[in-house]
Amino acid sequence: MLSAYYYQLLVIACINAIMAVSLNLVTGCAGQLSLGHAAFMGIGAYTAAILTSSYNVSFVFALIAGSVSAAFFGLIVGLPTLRLKGDYLAIATLGFGEIIRVSVLNMGITGGAFGLRGIPKETNLAVAVSAAILICLASKRLTKSRFGRALAAIREDEVAAEAMGVDTTRYKVLAFVIAASWAGVAGGLFAHWFRYLNPSSFSFMKSIEILSMVVLGGIGSLEGSVLGAFVLTFAPEFLRGVSDFVSQYRMLFYGALLVIMMLVRPQGLVGREVSVKRSYMPKLCKSPKKEAGVTLDTKGSTGGRTVRRRTTKGEGDQHANA
């Protein structure tokens, strides 16, 4: 039997794994940096908690409602902001996260600064593990599908993807909506485990924590996101038992370990090193000489179209003599 302490750590790790996998879909697969992902977790958490505590809605329907509400806000935010790129997108999502936090802080139905209490405890380890497995399987299927290949094309070169006919805005918004819905599920599980919600639980620092899990595990790796979530959930707690000095300054050691890890293995725990060959690099070698016995290519113009035909050695000599 697990102790209550490790039982809770496993539940939190599963919730963090769902958050990391959902953010990995946007940041790792689509290459879009989001710094407001915790806001979708908060939307799902408050929606599910209010439905179960105030309106006696069943836990399953409240969880679905929280997921749908987070996806709805993901659509509203994604349509205008995902036309932005790079730092501008990161700042826009950061602003959205702060808007949600301040709104929750000043609303009566959410409990304001005092937080929301009286939430029934419906989440357990079996529910958290089941939800994490289902979302991981869904993420794996998505990344292997046409949708996932389109996201990979957008991540590698968005301009080239548009030139090949990929509707980049549509795919990015869809990825944002799916990731927000999964974050809403994590928020519902979070609310019904701790039975108390406070706006500070879904601040900017929570988004950075989830992003750290994705980066540590390996950006774009499903297994890495899950591993990063478990490592960063258990690491601060394990540092408590090393010594009194380490326990007192455990967050300092925790940060130092992250820095060392990024220096030693920047691609993450599971990420792979990718060698990128830039096609636009200038050619440093001269074109090969046309030697006897080698097939040559000549171009001719016919009706405004370029026609390429392959010539033999004899024909090449005739062209040369002519």
Beta strands, then each sheet from edge to edge (+ up, - down):
strand 1: 296-302
strand 2: 305-311
sheet 1: 1+ 2-
end
